[in-house]
Amino acid sequence: MDNETFWNLAGALCAADPAVAEGSIMGSRCLRVGGEFFTMPDHRSGALVVKLPRARVAELVEAGIGERFAPAGHVFSEWVSAPGSDEDRWRALLAEGKAFVAG
């Protein structure tokens, strides 16, 4: 996913829910819900990075849909990196991430 596609999807989320807002983390732009960070584009790979429950991350990795997010070699257990360009899948993952963090 390229940044433009990510921010198009992000813009739709922000427009649909005033609790979703742009922020920053680790020097990168991200989306937050209720002040909590839940997604960003991976500028190195172009993948979608989303916070999800550990079990869901493991499921996505096992299914070959995502990879564990591990910047600088440190694995974040509740974060998945989803490469590719399937906007419907990413829209669904964004909704899951938002619900998980907001819930």
C-alpha positions as a Markdown table, in Angstrom:
| # | Residue | x | y | z |
|---|---|---|---|---|
| 1 | Met | 0.0 | 0.0 | 0.0 |
| 2 | Asp | 1.3 | 3.4 | -0.8 |
| 3 | Asn | 0.9 | 6.4 | 1.5 |
| 4 | Glu | -1.7 | 8.0 | -0.8 |
| 5 | Thr | -3.9 | 4.9 | -0.5 |
| 6 | Phe | -3.4 | 4.7 | 3.2 |
| 7 | Trp | -4.4 | 8.3 | 3.8 |
| 8 | Asn | -7.4 | 8.0 | 1.5 |
| 9 | Leu | -8.7 | 5.2 | 3.6 |
| 10 | Ala | -7.7 | 7.1 | 6.8 |
| 11 | Gly | -9.5 | 10.2 | 5.6 |
| 12 | Ala | -12.7 | 8.2 | 5.2 |
| 13 | Leu | -12.3 | 6.8 | 8.8 |
| 14 | Cys | -11.7 | 10.3 | 10.2 |
| 15 | Ala | -14.8 | 11.7 | 8.3 |
| 16 | Ala | -17.0 | 8.9 | 9.6 |
| 17 | Asp | -15.9 | 9.0 | 13.2 |
| 18 | Pro | -14.8 | 12.2 | 15.0 |
| 19 | Ala | -13.0 | 10.0 | 17.6 |
| 20 | Val | -10.5 | 9.1 | 14.9 |
| 21 | Ala | -7.7 | 11.7 | 14.4 |
| 22 | Glu | -4.3 | 12.0 | 12.9 |
| 23 | Gly | -1.3 | 11.9 | 15.2 |
| 24 | Ser | 2.3 | 10.9 | 15.2 |
| 25 | Ile | 4.3 | 8.1 | 16.7 |
| 26 | Met | 8.0 | 7.1 | 16.2 |
| 27 | Gly | 8.4 | 10.1 | 14.0 |
| 28 | Ser | 5.6 | 9.0 | 11.6 |
| 29 | Arg | 2.1 | 10.1 | 10.9 |
| 30 | Cys | -0.5 | 7.7 | 12.3 |
| 31 | Leu | -4.2 | 7.5 | 13.3 |
| 32 | Arg | -5.4 | 7.5 | 16.8 |
| 33 | Val | -8.8 | 6.7 | 18.3 |
| 34 | Gly | -9.6 | 8.1 | 21.8 |
| 35 | Gly | -6.0 | 9.3 | 21.9 |
| 36 | Glu | -4.6 | 5.8 | 21.4 |
| 37 | Phe | -2.4 | 4.9 | 18.4 |
| 38 | Phe | -3.9 | 2.1 | 16.2 |
| 39 | Thr | -2.5 | 2.3 | 12.7 |
| 40 | Met | 0.1 | 3.8 | 10.4 |
| 41 | Pro | 1.7 | 3.0 | 7.0 |
| 42 | Asp | 5.1 | 1.4 | 7.1 |
| 43 | His | 7.2 | 3.9 | 5.1 |
| 44 | Arg | 9.9 | 1.3 | 4.5 |
| 45 | Ser | 7.7 | -1.5 | 3.0 |
| 46 | Gly | 4.5 | 0.3 | 2.1 |
| 47 | Ala | 2.6 | -2.2 | 4.3 |
| 48 | Leu | -0.4 | -1.3 | 6.6 |
| 49 | Val | 0.5 | -1.6 | 10.3 |
| 50 | Val | -2.4 | -2.2 | 12.6 |
| 51 | Lys | -2.8 | -2.9 | 16.4 |
| 52 | Leu | -4.9 | -6.0 | 17.0 |
| 53 | Pro | -5.2 | -8.6 | 19.7 |
| 54 | Arg | -2.3 | -11.1 | 19.9 |
| 55 | Ala | -4.4 | -14.0 | 18.8 |
| 56 | Arg | -5.7 | -12.1 | 15.7 |
| 57 | Val | -2.1 | -11.2 | 14.8 |
| 58 | Ala | -1.1 | -14.8 | 15.0 |
| 59 | Glu | -4.0 | -15.8 | 12.9 |
| 60 | Leu | -3.2 | -13.3 | 10.2 |
| 61 | Val | 0.5 | -14.3 | 10.2 |
| 62 | Glu | -0.4 | -18.0 | 10.0 |
| 63 | Ala | -2.8 | -17.3 | 7.1 |
| 64 | Gly | 0.0 | -15.5 | 5.2 |
| 65 | Ile | -2.0 | -12.2 | 5.3 |
| 66 | Gly | 0.4 | -10.4 | 7.6 |
| 67 | Glu | 3.8 | -10.4 | 9.3 |
| 68 | Arg | 4.7 | -9.5 | 12.8 |
| 69 | Phe | 5.6 | -5.9 | 13.0 |
| 70 | Ala | 9.2 | -5.7 | 14.2 |
| 71 | Pro | 10.9 | -2.3 | 13.7 |
| 72 | Ala | 14.6 | -2.5 | 14.5 |
| 73 | Gly | 14.2 | -6.2 | 15.2 |
| 74 | His | 11.9 | -5.7 | 18.2 |
| 75 | Val | 8.6 | -7.7 | 17.7 |
| 76 | Phe | 5.5 | -5.9 | 18.9 |
| 77 | Ser | 3.1 | -8.7 | 19.8 |
| 78 | Glu | -0.1 | -6.8 | 19.2 |
| 79 | Trp | 0.9 | -5.3 | 15.9 |
| 80 | Val | 0.6 | -6.8 | 12.4 |
| 81 | Ser | 2.2 | -5.5 | 9.1 |
| 82 | Ala | -0.1 | -6.3 | 6.2 |
| 83 | Pro | 1.6 | -6.0 | 2.8 |
| 84 | Gly | -0.1 | -5.8 | -0.5 |
| 85 | Ser | -2.7 | -3.6 | -2.0 |
| 86 | Asp | -6.1 | -5.1 | -1.2 |
| 87 | Glu | -8.1 | -2.1 | -0.1 |
| 88 | Asp | -11.1 | -4.1 | 1.0 |
| 89 | Arg | -8.9 | -6.2 | 3.3 |
| 90 | Trp | -7.1 | -3.1 | 4.7 |
| 91 | Arg | -10.4 | -1.3 | 5.2 |
| 92 | Ala | -11.5 | -4.3 | 7.3 |
| 93 | Leu | -8.2 | -4.4 | 9.2 |
| 94 | Leu | -8.5 | -0.7 | 9.9 |
| 95 | Ala | -12.0 | -1.2 | 11.3 |
| 96 | Glu | -10.7 | -4.2 | 13.5 |
| 97 | Gly | -7.8 | -2.1 | 14.8 |
| 98 | Lys | -10.1 | 0.9 | 15.6 |
| 99 | Ala | -12.6 | -1.4 | 17.4 |
| 100 | Phe | -9.8 | -3.1 | 19.4 |
| 101 | Val | -8.2 | 0.1 | 20.6 |
| 102 | Ala | -11.4 | 1.9 | 21.2 |
| 103 | Gly | -13.0 | -1.1 | 23.0 |
